Amino acid sequence: MDRSSLYQLIQEQLDPDQTGFVAVENFASLVQHHELQLDPTKLEMLFALVHANEHGQVCYQELIELMNSKRSSSFRRAIANGRRTLQREILLDETGLGLYKRFVRYVAYEILPCETDRRWYFHQNRLCPPPVFMAIITIIQIVVFLCYGVILNKWVLQTYQPDFMKSPLVYHPGHRAQVWRFFSYMFMHVGLEQLGFNALLQLMIGVPLEMVHGILRISLLYMAGVVAGSLTVSITDMRAPVVGGSGGVYALCSAHLANVVMNWAGMKCPYKLLRMVLALVCMSSEVGRAVWLRFSPPLPSSGPQPSFMAHLSGAVVGISMGLLILRSYEESLQSQCSWWVLIFSFITFLLFAVFWNIFAYELLGVQIPPPP
């Protein structure tokens, strides 16, 4: 029997009055009679849902969501409030795992704060689709850096080479009418040190986040940080160019660190305090280096050096939009009022930045350095 037929049978035989609830004993009998094999984890979730209901029933809609490997906020609340402890409470007790499944378990403990969520992700994880977004972005950044390194014959502080700023990828206030530069600057980097820092964080934090939360949500968060970075620079540091993917990187890292702090007791990643301190030190050091290069350039330059404001705006995006995304694992964002408030705020910021770039430079009489 296919799944749609089973759903119809459940509603017709077990919920003829359309009350919206199904008795678990009747459902178990139906499953056994029609020889439908359910994932053991789904059965455990089903019993947890039942014991969360004082009448020993399961909501029909939550049952359908469970069968389709989806979970709503009401589903999660029912699981959290259930009086029955799930079997195999600790995912670490799983034995005989292959290399990939051990890596999936490691990712689950790195990213998710709840044991139920960790087990759900572990059993639902599939290789398709793979976490390709962060890998592709990182590969493109490395290839672009190597190309310019060969052309300029310079591997650190490339921005001091006049030809570097002539790239069509760099955001420069004199070329702000070329809209793609507000995105494409993320493929250019000041030097090997900035590229190495960003690539390392993208792979160590971005790839696990993408594995758990999916390519759409993580790519949205990363690109929101990138766009917010260039637009913030165009408003707050109007004479400065921008290079590097730090806006997107700081959006990912800030969201993850904020999620760890807010779920400190539930996070079971090893040495979390030490790693938190090291991450904050490294991120602060990178911002400090960017500030130093912006205001005290070590070499003579033909114009202002890249701004550091993209780092800060990326962090703001991560703490606001990113934190909501990470706290909504397997939940619909569209059904949450706070999500639409954030989207409205971000769109408002985008519109303000567009009008600012069109009118403010001329009205304020900003002296833009001549574009290369």
N, C-alpha and C positions, 0 to 999 in steps of 0.2 A: 504493500500500500504506500502511495506517495504521501508526502507531508501535507499537501493541501487537502487530500481526502481525509487524512487523519484529523485535521483541524475541524473539518465539517462534521465528522463523526463525533468528535468530542462535544461540539456545541449541540448537536442534535440529540445525542443519547444521555450526556451527563449534565447538560445545562439547557433542558428544553424550555424552561421558563425565562431564559436569558437573564438570569440574575447577575451574571458576571463572575460567578464562583463555581469551582469544581471540587468535589470531595476527592481527596488524594487516594483513598482506598479504591474508589470507582475508577480513577484514572489508571492506577497501577494494574488493576484487573484488565482494563481495556488494552493497555500496552502489552501485557503478557499474552492475551488472547490473540492479538494480531501479530505477535512475534516481532515487534518493533524493538530493535536494539538501541538503547540510548547510551550516550556517553556517561560513565560513572560519575563524573564531576557534575553533569547536569542533573542527575538523580539526587545527588547530595544537595545541590542548590534548591531543587524542588522540595525536598524535605525541610530544608531550612525555611523556605517560604511558608510552608504549611504550618510549621511550629511558630511562625511569627503571627499567625492568624489564630485568634482565640477559639474559632469554630472548627479548626482543623481543615480549612479549605484553602485552595490556591486561586488567586485571581486569574481569570481566563486570559486577560491581556498579558499578564506577567508570564503565564505559561507559554504563550505564543512567542513572546520575546526571548524566553529561555531557549525554546526549540530553535529559534533563528539566530542564536548566539548574540542577542542584543540585551542590553540592560538599561532600564530607565532609572531616574533618581528614586522613584518609588520602589523599584526592585532593590536597589542598594539599601534603602532604609529598612525594607522588610528583612533583608539578610542581616543587617547590623542589629536589628531588634529581636531576631529569632532567639528562642530559648534553647534550641538544640545546637550542640557543638558539632561542627562539621568533622567528619572523619579525616584522618591524616592531616591534623591541624597544621603541622609544620612542613612546608614544601621541602625543606632541607633533608627530611627523612626519605625522600625519593632516592632509590638506589638503582644501579644498573643503567645509568643514563649514558648516552653517547656524548661525543664532544659538543655537538651543536646544541643538544638539549641542556647540557651543563651551562653553556654560554647563555641560553635563554633564561635559565634559572638565575644566573648571575645578574642579567639585565633586569629581571623582575625585582630582585632585592635592591638593586641600585636605584630604581626609578619609582617603584610603587610603595606606598606606606602601609597598605592593608594586606594582611595575609590572604584574605578571600580574593582580593584583586590580583595578588601575585599568582595564586593558584589558577584563577580564571585565565589570566594571560598565558601562563605556562601551558595549559591544556588546549587553549584556542590558537596558539601561535602557529603560523604557517610561513613557509619560505616565500610564498607569493602573496603580495608583492614584496620584493626585497627592499631594504632601506637604501634607495639609490640616490635620493636628492642630495643629502649631505656629501656623499661620496663624489657625485658628479661636480658639485660646486667646488669641492676641494681640489679635484683633479684639474678643473679648468683654471683655478687660481694658480696652481703650481706650474701648469704649462705656460700661462701668460707671463708669470714671473721669470721663468727660464728663458723665454723668448726675449724679453726686454733686458734680462741680464746679459745675454749674448750680444744683443744689439748695442747696448750702452757700455758693455765691458765693465759693469759695476754691479755689486751684489748687496751692498748696504747703502742706506741713504740715497736711493735712486732719485728721489725727488729733487736733489740738487743738480741733476743733469737737465739742462734746458729741453732736450729732446723728450724726456720722460713726460713733461707736462703737455707736450704736443699730442699725446695719445688721445684718440677719440673716446677712450673709456673713462678718463679722469673727469671728475666733476670740477669745473672751474666756474666761478661766478660770471666771468665774461662769456661763457658758453651755456648759460643756464636755459636759454631758449631751446637747446637740444635736449629734449626731455629724457632720452635714454640715459643720459649721464647721471641722473638721479638714482639709477639702478646699477649701471655698468661699473661704477667706481669700485664696487665690491671685488672686482677681479684684479685690481691693481694694488700693490703694497709698497710701503716705504722701503722695505728691505727684507733681507732674509729673516731678521729677528721678528718682525711683525707677522710675516707669512707663517713662520714656524709656530708662533703662539696661537694664531687663529686656526691654523689647520689642526693643531693638536687638540684644541678645545672642540672644534667641529666634529672630529672623529671620536673623541672620548666621551663627549656629552651629547652632541647632536645625533649621532647614529643610534645610541640606545634610546633616546627620546623618540626618534622616528620609528624605531622598532615597536615601541609600546603604543604611541599615540597616532601613528600613521603619517604618511607623506603629506596629506593635505593640511593637517593642523600644524605640523612642524614647519613646512615650507611657508605657510601663511605667517607664522610667527617670525621666522627668519627674515622674510621679505618685508614684513611690517617694520622690523627693526632697521633694515637697510634704508628703506624709504624715509622713515622718521629721522634717521641720522643725517642724510643729505639735506632734508628740508629744514631741520633744526639748525644746521650750520648756515644755511642761506638766510635764516632769520637772526641768529644770535652772533655769528662771526662772518659778516657779510663779505669780507674781502678774501676769505680763505678758501682754498680748494679742499677736496676730500678724496682720500684713497683708502682702500682696505675694507675688509668685510667685518670690521669690529662692531658696527651697529647690529648686525644680525647675530654675531657671536655673543655679544653682551645681552641681547634679548633672550637667547637660549639659556645662558649661564645664570642670569639673574632670576629667571623663572624657576629654574631647577633649584637653585640655592634657597629661594624664598619658599618653595614647596617643601624642601627638606626641613627648614626651620619651623614652618607651621605644622609639620607632622613629625616632629622630632622623636617622639616616643615610638611611633610606628615604623620609622625608617630603620632597617636592620643592616644597612651597608656597613662594613667594617671600618673602624677608625674614622667615623664620620666627623667628629670634632676636629681632629687633626687635618683631615682633608678639607673641611670647611675653611679653616684658618689659612691653609696653603692657597686655596682657590681665591680667597679674598685678598691675600697678599699679592698674588700674581696679577690679579685683575687691577688692583690699585697701582701696582708698579707699572703696568702697561699704560694706564691713564696718566700717571706721573711722567713717564717717558714721552707721551704724546704732548703733554703740556710743555715740557722742556723743549722739545723740537719746535713747537709752535712759537714760543716767545723768546727762546735763547738758542737760535740755530747755531750749531757748532761750525758750520761752513758758510761762506758767503753765498747768498742766493739772489736770484733775480726778482723774487716776489715772496709773499707770505707763504709759510709752510702749511701743510695740511692741518686742519682743525681737529681738536679732541672732542668736540661736542657730540660727534656721532656715537662715541662710547657711552656718554651719559644718557642720551635719548634712547639708545638701545636698551639700556638698563631699565629706564622708565617703562618702555613697552613690555619688557619681560615681567616686571613686577605687577603690572596691571593686566594686560591681555594675556600674557604668557602664563601667569599664575592661575587664571581662571581655566585656561585650556588644560593645564596639567592636573588640576583638581577635578576635571570633568572626564576622567577616564571612562570610556564606554558609555558616556551620557551624551544626550543631544544638547549642543550649545544653543540651537535655535529656540529651544523651549525655556531658556533662562533669561530673565529680564536683564540681569547684569551684563549678559553678553551683548544685548542690543544697546545698552547704555554705552558700553565700551566702543562698539562699532560706530554709534552716532558721534561719540567724542572724537574718534580717530578721523572720521570723515570731515567733521568740523575743522579739525586741525589741518587736514589736507587742503580744504577750501581756503582757509585763512592763509596757508603758506603759498598757495597759488596766487592769490591776490597780492600778497606781500611781494612775491618775486616779480609781479607785473608792474606794480606801482611804487613800492617803497624805495627802491634804489634811486629812482629819479627824484622823488619827493624829498628824500633825506639828503640828497646830494652826495651819495657815497662814491668815493674815488676808488673805482675798481682797477686793480692792476691790469695792464693790457694782456689780453689772452695770448698765449704762445702761438 
